[in-house]
Amino acid sequence: MTIPALAEKIAGVLQVISLPARLAILLAIGRGEACVCHLETLLGWRQAYISQHLMALRKAEILQDRREGRYVYYRLRDEAILALVRDAATLSGLAPQSVDALTNPKPGPACECPHCAPQFISLSQD
Ligand SMILES: [Zn+2]
């Protein structure tokens, strides 16, 4: 492989994740997994907007998804991407701890997805 070919390949990943909205989604998912409504609650953006970025990240094989009932959960295909984001944060002058603290937080009581409100599953199965 030539250096230009190598650079082209690397640029592909960096381009896909370079939009702030996509970096936000990667941080919101972190080492866990999240459904669209979860991300909607956490990030405060419209579902259509989030879905559009989820689609691009999945197409680039950065995210993988799985369906469970009426929810589709997204997770990172390789968590190494978080190390890349963490390094980029450090290069931006941010403390790595601030990235860690904001990675995969719980949105709180407003989110009714089964991950945040497990009682919703048990109630519906009764
Ligand atoms: Zn949730």
Backbone and ligand atoms as CSV (ligand in chain L), in Angstrom:
chain,resi,resn,atom,element,x,y,z
A,1,MET,N,N,0.844,-1.206,0.000
A,1,MET,CA,C,0.000,0.000,0.000
A,1,MET,C,C,0.880,1.257,0.000
A,2,THR,N,N,0.537,2.206,-0.839
A,2,THR,CA,C,1.300,3.458,-0.901
A,2,THR,C,C,0.867,4.397,0.225
A,3,ILE,N,N,1.671,5.396,0.499
A,3,ILE,CA,C,1.311,6.374,1.531
A,3,ILE,C,C,0.007,7.101,1.167
A,4,PRO,N,N,-0.159,7.575,-0.081
A,4,PRO,CA,C,-1.440,8.223,-0.417
A,4,PRO,C,C,-2.645,7.302,-0.237
A,5,ALA,N,N,-2.497,6.026,-0.584
A,5,ALA,CA,C,-3.605,5.077,-0.432
A,5,ALA,C,C,-3.930,4.883,1.051
A,6,LEU,N,N,-2.874,4.808,1.854
A,6,LEU,CA,C,-3.030,4.667,3.306
A,6,LEU,C,C,-3.756,5.891,3.880
A,7,ALA,N,N,-3.319,7.069,3.450
A,7,ALA,CA,C,-3.909,8.322,3.925
A,7,ALA,C,C,-5.387,8.403,3.541
A,8,GLU,N,N,-5.696,7.958,2.342
A,8,GLU,CA,C,-7.078,7.958,1.850
A,8,GLU,C,C,-7.965,7.111,2.755
A,9,LYS,N,N,-7.445,5.924,3.101
A,9,LYS,CA,C,-8.169,4.977,3.950
A,9,LYS,C,C,-8.433,5.580,5.339
A,10,ILE,N,N,-7.401,6.170,5.932
A,10,ILE,CA,C,-7.522,6.763,7.267
A,10,ILE,C,C,-8.489,7.946,7.243
A,11,ALA,N,N,-8.386,8.768,6.197
A,11,ALA,CA,C,-9.249,9.951,6.073
A,11,ALA,C,C,-10.719,9.550,6.027
A,12,GLY,N,N,-11.005,8.377,5.475
A,12,GLY,CA,C,-12.381,7.888,5.394
A,12,GLY,C,C,-13.040,7.844,6.765
A,13,VAL,N,N,-12.362,7.247,7.732
A,13,VAL,CA,C,-12.906,7.142,9.099
A,13,VAL,C,C,-13.007,8.519,9.739
A,14,LEU,N,N,-11.943,9.305,9.606
A,14,LEU,CA,C,-11.928,10.625,10.244
A,14,LEU,C,C,-13.022,11.526,9.684
A,15,GLN,N,N,-13.269,11.436,8.380
A,15,GLN,CA,C,-14.313,12.257,7.771
A,15,GLN,C,C,-15.695,11.889,8.312
A,16,VAL,N,N,-15.945,10.590,8.404
A,16,VAL,CA,C,-17.271,10.141,8.865
A,16,VAL,C,C,-17.543,10.604,10.294
A,17,ILE,N,N,-16.555,10.560,11.155
A,17,ILE,CA,C,-16.794,10.921,12.564
A,17,ILE,C,C,-16.540,12.400,12.857
A,18,SER,N,N,-16.094,13.173,11.860
A,18,SER,CA,C,-15.650,14.540,12.136
A,18,SER,C,C,-16.782,15.527,12.463
A,19,LEU,N,N,-18.033,15.208,12.090
A,19,LEU,CA,C,-19.120,16.135,12.404
A,19,LEU,C,C,-19.409,16.130,13.905
A,20,PRO,N,N,-19.579,17.305,14.517
A,20,PRO,CA,C,-19.853,17.358,15.960
A,20,PRO,C,C,-21.032,16.476,16.382
A,21,ALA,N,N,-22.074,16.425,15.563
A,21,ALA,CA,C,-23.243,15.610,15.913
A,21,ALA,C,C,-22.858,14.132,16.005
A,22,ARG,N,N,-21.986,13.681,15.125
A,22,ARG,CA,C,-21.589,12.260,15.139
A,22,ARG,C,C,-20.669,11.963,16.307
A,23,LEU,N,N,-19.778,12.903,16.640
A,23,LEU,CA,C,-18.921,12.722,17.816
A,23,LEU,C,C,-19.790,12.668,19.062
A,24,ALA,N,N,-20.817,13.507,19.095
A,24,ALA,CA,C,-21.735,13.527,20.241
A,24,ALA,C,C,-22.440,12.181,20.381
A,25,ILE,N,N,-22.845,11.614,19.261
A,25,ILE,CA,C,-23.523,10.315,19.289
A,25,ILE,C,C,-22.561,9.223,19.787
A,26,LEU,N,N,-21.310,9.259,19.326
A,26,LEU,CA,C,-20.327,8.265,19.773
A,26,LEU,C,C,-20.120,8.357,21.278
A,27,LEU,N,N,-20.037,9.594,21.799
A,27,LEU,CA,C,-19.850,9.783,23.242
A,27,LEU,C,C,-21.083,9.338,24.014
A,28,ALA,N,N,-22.258,9.648,23.460
A,28,ALA,CA,C,-23.510,9.295,24.141
A,28,ALA,C,C,-23.669,7.773,24.224
A,29,ILE,N,N,-23.240,7.071,23.186
A,29,ILE,CA,C,-23.326,5.606,23.201
A,29,ILE,C,C,-22.208,5.036,24.077
A,30,GLY,N,N,-21.011,5.577,23.946
A,30,GLY,CA,C,-19.866,5.151,24.753
A,30,GLY,C,C,-19.638,3.652,24.692
A,31,ARG,N,N,-19.460,3.029,25.869
A,31,ARG,CA,C,-19.220,1.585,25.929
A,31,ARG,C,C,-20.513,0.797,26.082
A,32,GLY,N,N,-21.623,1.510,26.086
A,32,GLY,CA,C,-22.905,0.831,26.223
A,32,GLY,C,C,-23.612,0.741,24.889
A,33,GLU,N,N,-24.927,0.766,24.946
A,33,GLU,CA,C,-25.704,0.834,23.719
A,33,GLU,C,C,-26.889,1.755,23.964
A,34,ALA,N,N,-27.442,2.290,22.885
A,34,ALA,CA,C,-28.520,3.266,23.036
A,34,ALA,C,C,-29.502,3.166,21.882
A,35,CYS,N,N,-30.775,3.406,22.188
A,35,CYS,CA,C,-31.791,3.471,21.142
A,35,CYS,C,C,-31.949,4.944,20.732
A,36,VAL,N,N,-32.676,5.177,19.657
A,36,VAL,CA,C,-32.807,6.541,19.142
A,36,VAL,C,C,-33.487,7.466,20.163
A,37,CYS,N,N,-34.536,6.960,20.823
A,37,CYS,CA,C,-35.250,7.834,21.764
A,37,CYS,C,C,-34.364,8.210,22.954
A,38,HIS,N,N,-33.472,7.298,23.307
A,38,HIS,CA,C,-32.506,7.555,24.375
A,38,HIS,C,C,-31.580,8.709,23.961
A,39,LEU,N,N,-31.073,8.610,22.734
A,39,LEU,CA,C,-30.174,9.654,22.220
A,39,LEU,C,C,-30.912,10.987,22.085
A,40,GLU,N,N,-32.191,10.889,21.718
A,40,GLU,CA,C,-33.032,12.083,21.569
A,40,GLU,C,C,-33.129,12.817,22.912
A,41,THR,N,N,-33.393,12.063,23.967
A,41,THR,CA,C,-33.506,12.635,25.312
A,41,THR,C,C,-32.170,13.206,25.777
A,42,LEU,N,N,-31.123,12.430,25.518
A,42,LEU,CA,C,-29.792,12.797,26.004
A,42,LEU,C,C,-29.227,14.018,25.292
A,43,LEU,N,N,-29.411,14.079,23.970
A,43,LEU,CA,C,-28.765,15.139,23.186
A,43,LEU,C,C,-29.692,16.319,22.902
A,44,GLY,N,N,-31.006,16.087,23.017
A,44,GLY,CA,C,-31.965,17.164,22.807
A,44,GLY,C,C,-32.192,17.523,21.345
A,45,TRP,N,N,-31.908,16.580,20.448
A,45,TRP,CA,C,-32.120,16.815,19.018
A,45,TRP,C,C,-33.301,15.996,18.519
A,46,ARG,N,N,-33.848,16.400,17.361
A,46,ARG,CA,C,-34.963,15.680,16.762
A,46,ARG,C,C,-34.523,14.281,16.319
A,47,GLN,N,N,-35.474,13.355,16.377
A,47,GLN,CA,C,-35.185,11.964,16.030
A,47,GLN,C,C,-34.687,11.804,14.588
A,48,ALA,N,N,-35.297,12.548,13.663
A,48,ALA,CA,C,-34.915,12.439,12.249
A,48,ALA,C,C,-33.451,12.840,12.036
A,49,TYR,N,N,-33.055,13.871,12.769
A,49,TYR,CA,C,-31.674,14.367,12.691
A,49,TYR,C,C,-30.696,13.318,13.223
A,50,ILE,N,N,-31.031,12.722,14.358
A,50,ILE,CA,C,-30.180,11.692,14.964
A,50,ILE,C,C,-30.129,10.453,14.071
A,51,SER,N,N,-31.277,10.048,13.567
A,51,SER,CA,C,-31.353,8.846,12.710
A,51,SER,C,C,-30.475,8.974,11.478
A,52,GLN,N,N,-30.477,10.159,10.914
A,52,GLN,CA,C,-29.676,10.420,9.719
A,52,GLN,C,C,-28.181,10.199,10.009
A,53,HIS,N,N,-27.720,10.641,11.172
A,53,HIS,CA,C,-26.319,10.451,11.541
A,53,HIS,C,C,-26.043,8.997,11.952
A,54,LEU,N,N,-27.008,8.363,12.602
A,54,LEU,CA,C,-26.849,6.950,12.974
A,54,LEU,C,C,-26.673,6.104,11.719
A,55,MET,N,N,-27.448,6.436,10.692
A,55,MET,CA,C,-27.392,5.725,9.423
A,55,MET,C,C,-26.002,5.830,8.798
A,56,ALA,N,N,-25.456,7.036,8.795
A,56,ALA,CA,C,-24.130,7.267,8.211
A,56,ALA,C,C,-23.049,6.510,8.986
A,57,LEU,N,N,-23.165,6.506,10.312
A,57,LEU,CA,C,-22.178,5.823,11.148
A,57,LEU,C,C,-22.277,4.311,11.014
A,58,ARG,N,N,-23.501,3.831,10.786
A,58,ARG,CA,C,-23.687,2.387,10.600
A,58,ARG,C,C,-23.161,1.953,9.230
A,59,LYS,N,N,-23.431,2.783,8.236
A,59,LYS,CA,C,-22.972,2.501,6.873
A,59,LYS,C,C,-21.435,2.449,6.820
A,60,ALA,N,N,-20.784,3.289,7.622
A,60,ALA,CA,C,-19.326,3.321,7.680
A,60,ALA,C,C,-18.780,2.228,8.603
A,61,GLU,N,N,-19.678,1.388,9.127
A,61,GLU,CA,C,-19.336,0.263,10.013
A,61,GLU,C,C,-18.664,0.711,11.302
A,62,ILE,N,N,-19.035,1.918,11.759
A,62,ILE,CA,C,-18.543,2.402,13.048
A,62,ILE,C,C,-19.532,1.975,14.126
A,63,LEU,N,N,-20.804,1.919,13.748
A,63,LEU,CA,C,-21.847,1.428,14.654
A,63,LEU,C,C,-22.433,0.124,14.135
A,64,GLN,N,N,-22.933,-0.679,15.054
A,64,GLN,CA,C,-23.739,-1.836,14.665
A,64,GLN,C,C,-25.052,-1.730,15.420
A,65,ASP,N,N,-26.094,-2.339,14.893
A,65,ASP,CA,C,-27.386,-2.239,15.559
A,65,ASP,C,C,-27.990,-3.625,15.782
A,66,ARG,N,N,-28.900,-3.679,16.736
A,66,ARG,CA,C,-29.661,-4.914,16.967
A,66,ARG,C,C,-31.070,-4.508,17.378
A,67,ARG,N,N,-32.029,-5.302,16.940
A,67,ARG,CA,C,-33.420,-5.001,17.256
A,67,ARG,C,C,-33.863,-5.833,18.460
A,68,GLU,N,N,-34.600,-5.180,19.368
A,68,GLU,CA,C,-35.181,-5.902,20.500
A,68,GLU,C,C,-36.573,-5.327,20.701
A,69,GLY,N,N,-37.593,-6.089,20.324
A,69,GLY,CA,C,-38.959,-5.585,20.382
A,69,GLY,C,C,-39.114,-4.398,19.451
A,70,ARG,N,N,-39.629,-3.285,19.996
A,70,ARG,CA,C,-39.812,-2.107,19.140
A,70,ARG,C,C,-38.612,-1.168,19.195
A,71,TYR,N,N,-37.562,-1.567,19.890
A,71,TYR,CA,C,-36.371,-0.731,19.983
A,71,TYR,C,C,-35.241,-1.279,19.119
A,72,VAL,N,N,-34.489,-0.356,18.501
A,72,VAL,CA,C,-33.250,-0.728,17.810
A,72,VAL,C,C,-32.115,-0.104,18.616
A,73,TYR,N,N,-31.190,-0.955,19.056
A,73,TYR,CA,C,-30.075,-0.472,19.865
A,73,TYR,C,C,-28.806,-0.352,19.040
A,74,TYR,N,N,-28.113,0.742,19.245
A,74,TYR,CA,C,-26.854,0.982,18.545
A,74,TYR,C,C,-25.703,0.869,19.521
A,75,ARG,N,N,-24.617,0.222,19.056
A,75,ARG,CA,C,-23.396,0.180,19.856
A,75,ARG,C,C,-22.183,0.365,18.945
A,76,LEU,N,N,-21.045,0.687,19.538
A,76,LEU,CA,C,-19.827,0.863,18.751
A,76,LEU,C,C,-19.335,-0.504,18.301
A,77,ARG,N,N,-18.972,-0.607,17.027
A,77,ARG,CA,C,-18.471,-1.882,16.529
A,77,ARG,C,C,-17.083,-2.148,17.131
A,78,ASP,N,N,-16.312,-1.083,17.332
A,78,ASP,CA,C,-14.994,-1.203,17.957
A,78,ASP,C,C,-14.801,0.000,18.886
A,79,GLU,N,N,-14.671,-0.282,20.182
A,79,GLU,CA,C,-14.562,0.797,21.171
A,79,GLU,C,C,-13.265,1.594,21.047
A,80,ALA,N,N,-12.343,1.123,20.201
A,80,ALA,CA,C,-11.083,1.838,19.973
A,80,ALA,C,C,-11.356,3.255,19.464
A,81,ILE,N,N,-12.521,3.448,18.860
A,81,ILE,CA,C,-12.880,4.775,18.342
A,81,ILE,C,C,-12.967,5.783,19.493
A,82,LEU,N,N,-13.318,5.317,20.695
A,82,LEU,CA,C,-13.399,6.211,21.853
A,82,LEU,C,C,-12.019,6.729,22.251
A,83,ALA,N,N,-10.993,5.873,22.067
A,83,ALA,CA,C,-9.624,6.287,22.374
A,83,ALA,C,C,-9.199,7.388,21.405
A,84,LEU,N,N,-9.643,7.236,20.158
A,84,LEU,CA,C,-9.347,8.231,19.129
A,84,LEU,C,C,-10.000,9.577,19.482
A,85,VAL,N,N,-11.262,9.517,19.912
A,85,VAL,CA,C,-12.000,10.725,20.284
A,85,VAL,C,C,-11.356,11.371,21.524
A,86,ARG,N,N,-10.928,10.515,22.462
A,86,ARG,CA,C,-10.291,10.985,23.690
A,86,ARG,C,C,-8.983,11.714,23.352
A,87,ASP,N,N,-8.199,11.128,22.439
A,87,ASP,CA,C,-6.939,11.754,22.015
A,87,ASP,C,C,-7.216,13.089,21.318
A,88,ALA,N,N,-8.260,13.120,20.506
A,88,ALA,CA,C,-8.616,14.361,19.801
A,88,ALA,C,C,-9.031,15.428,20.801
A,89,ALA,N,N,-9.718,15.003,21.867
A,89,ALA,CA,C,-10.137,15.934,22.921
A,89,ALA,C,C,-8.911,16.533,23.601
A,90,THR,N,N,-7.935,15.683,23.902
A,90,THR,CA,C,-6.696,16.134,24.540
A,90,THR,C,C,-5.962,17.134,23.648
A,91,LEU,N,N,-5.925,16.823,22.342
A,91,LEU,CA,C,-5.275,17.731,21.385
A,91,LEU,C,C,-6.030,19.055,21.281
A,92,SER,N,N,-7.327,19.039,21.619
A,92,SER,CA,C,-8.137,20.252,21.585
A,92,SER,C,C,-7.978,21.062,22.865
A,93,GLY,N,N,-7.187,20.524,23.801
A,93,GLY,CA,C,-6.943,21.227,25.048
A,93,GLY,C,C,-7.890,20.856,26.166
A,94,LEU,N,N,-8.742,19.832,25.923
A,94,LEU,CA,C,-9.680,19.384,26.951
A,94,LEU,C,C,-9.015,18.344,27.848
A,95,ALA,N,N,-9.459,18.268,29.090
A,95,ALA,CA,C,-8.964,17.249,29.997
A,95,ALA,C,C,-9.637,15.932,29.624
A,96,PRO,N,N,-8.844,14.835,29.506
A,96,PRO,CA,C,-9.435,13.539,29.151
A,96,PRO,C,C,-10.553,13.129,30.116
A,97,GLN,N,N,-10.442,13.563,31.396
A,97,GLN,CA,C,-11.469,13.213,32.386
A,97,GLN,C,C,-12.829,13.795,32.017
A,98,SER,N,N,-12.820,14.983,31.388
A,98,SER,CA,C,-14.092,15.594,31.022
A,98,SER,C,C,-14.780,14.765,29.944
A,99,VAL,N,N,-13.989,14.145,29.075
A,99,VAL,CA,C,-14.553,13.268,28.042
A,99,VAL,C,C,-15.111,12.011,28.702
A,100,ASP,N,N,-14.312,11.427,29.614
A,100,ASP,CA,C,-14.751,10.211,30.306
A,100,ASP,C,C,-16.047,10.448,31.076
A,101,ALA,N,N,-16.128,11.620,31.731
A,101,ALA,CA,C,-17.303,11.933,32.548
A,101,ALA,C,C,-18.565,12.064,31.697
A,102,LEU,N,N,-18.392,12.494,30.454
A,102,LEU,CA,C,-19.556,12.713,29.598
A,102,LEU,C,C,-19.841,11.525,28.680
A,103,THR,N,N,-19.035,10.478,28.765
A,103,THR,CA,C,-19.234,9.319,27.912
A,103,THR,C,C,-20.302,8.395,28.492
A,104,ASN,N,N,-21.329,8.114,27.671
A,104,ASN,CA,C,-22.395,7.190,28.046
A,104,ASN,C,C,-23.124,7.529,29.364
A,105,PRO,N,N,-23.541,8.791,29.550
A,105,PRO,CA,C,-24.305,9.119,30.760
A,105,PRO,C,C,-25.752,8.656,30.642
A,106,LYS,N,N,-26.440,8.613,31.750
A,106,LYS,CA,C,-27.870,8.283,31.732
A,106,LYS,C,C,-28.648,9.586,31.579
A,107,PRO,N,N,-29.633,9.634,30.682
A,107,PRO,CA,C,-30.381,10.877,30.489
A,107,PRO,C,C,-31.282,11.258,31.662
A,108,GLY,N,N,-31.690,10.303,32.465
A,108,GLY,CA,C,-32.544,10.652,33.594
A,108,GLY,C,C,-33.976,10.208,33.406
A,109,PRO,N,N,-34.863,10.686,34.279
A,109,PRO,CA,C,-36.243,10.182,34.315
A,109,PRO,C,C,-37.039,10.432,33.038
A,110,ALA,N,N,-36.589,11.409,32.205
A,110,ALA,CA,C,-37.348,11.718,30.993
A,110,ALA,C,C,-37.256,10.599,29.961
A,111,CYS,N,N,-36.225,9.749,30.082
A,111,CYS,CA,C,-36.048,8.682,29.101
A,111,CYS,C,C,-36.764,7.413,29.553
A,112,GLU,N,N,-37.643,6.926,28.705
A,112,GLU,CA,C,-38.439,5.741,29.061
A,112,GLU,C,C,-37.955,4.486,28.367
A,113,CYS,N,N,-36.769,4.529,27.756
A,113,CYS,CA,C,-36.271,3.327,27.080
A,113,CYS,C,C,-35.950,2.266,28.135
A,114,PRO,N,N,-36.018,0.991,27.770
A,114,PRO,CA,C,-35.825,-0.091,28.744
A,114,PRO,C,C,-34.490,-0.023,29.490
A,115,HIS,N,N,-33.493,0.641,28.912
A,115,HIS,CA,C,-32.195,0.747,29.586
A,115,HIS,C,C,-32.259,1.702,30.770
A,116,CYS,N,N,-33.059,2.763,30.612
A,116,CYS,CA,C,-33.164,3.770,31.670
A,116,CYS,C,C,-34.301,3.454,32.635
A,117,ALA,N,N,-35.326,2.807,32.118
A,117,ALA,CA,C,-36.498,2.495,32.934
A,117,ALA,C,C,-36.850,1.018,32.796
A,118,PRO,N,N,-36.046,0.130,33.432
A,118,PRO,CA,C,-36.278,-1.312,33.275
A,118,PRO,C,C,-37.667,-1.760,33.712
A,119,GLN,N,N,-38.305,-0.954,34.579
A,119,GLN,CA,C,-39.659,-1.337,35.042
A,119,GLN,C,C,-40.665,-1.336,33.905
A,120,PHE,N,N,-40.343,-0.612,32.834
A,120,PHE,CA,C,-41.263,-0.563,31.695
A,120,PHE,C,C,-41.355,-1.939,31.024
A,121,ILE,N,N,-40.235,-2.658,31.022
A,121,ILE,CA,C,-40.232,-4.001,30.432
A,121,ILE,C,C,-41.035,-4.952,31.312
A,122,SER,N,N,-40.702,-4.977,32.615
A,122,SER,CA,C,-41.346,-5.930,33.502
A,122,SER,C,C,-42.848,-5.676,33.603
A,123,LEU,N,N,-43.228,-4.395,33.551
A,123,LEU,CA,C,-44.654,-4.072,33.621
A,123,LEU,C,C,-45.382,-4.601,32.393
A,124,SER,N,N,-44.759,-4.430,31.211
A,124,SER,CA,C,-45.438,-4.825,29.977
A,124,SER,C,C,-45.471,-6.351,29.830
A,125,GLN,N,N,-44.577,-7.047,30.565
A,125,GLN,CA,C,-44.555,-8.516,30.448
A,125,GLN,C,C,-45.509,-9.182,31.435
A,126,ASP,N,N,-46.001,-8.427,32.411
A,126,ASP,CA,C,-46.924,-9.004,33.396
A,126,ASP,C,C,-48.277,-9.381,32.801
L,1,ZN,ZN,ZN,-32.928,5.716,27.850
